[in-house]
Amino acid sequence: MLGEILRELRKDRGMTQADLAEKLSLSPLTISAYECGRSSPDDDVKIKIAQIFNVSLDYLPGLIREPLPYERSRTTVVCPADFTDEEIESVRKYVAFLRFSKDTK
């Protein structure tokens, strides 16, 4: 599962295996082995992968379906991937309404 997700993340960002290998200070053959499931990255490499692609560590092995950002705070709001632009705008307006309501109390 991690290999498939890694390949998808890499390709979505237009990176080659060599590009990713360079960022991780690994060989392209190692990246290929990860993507084919022949080997798995150690925890330090997983953290670097999550940082490079800004996804949570639980997304990489497929524990969750929606990729949460690696760097997030308790105030980060994550909309489902299938939300339309209009639905995301509605969420923004609702947050602004809640902020206004809090400020006027």
Secondary structure, 3 states (H helix, E strand, C coil): CHHHHHHHHHHHCCCCHHHHHHHHCCCHHHHHHHHHCCCCCCHHHHHHHHHHHCCCCCCCCCCCCCCCCCCCCCCCCCCCCCCCHHHHHHHHHHHHHHHHHHHCC
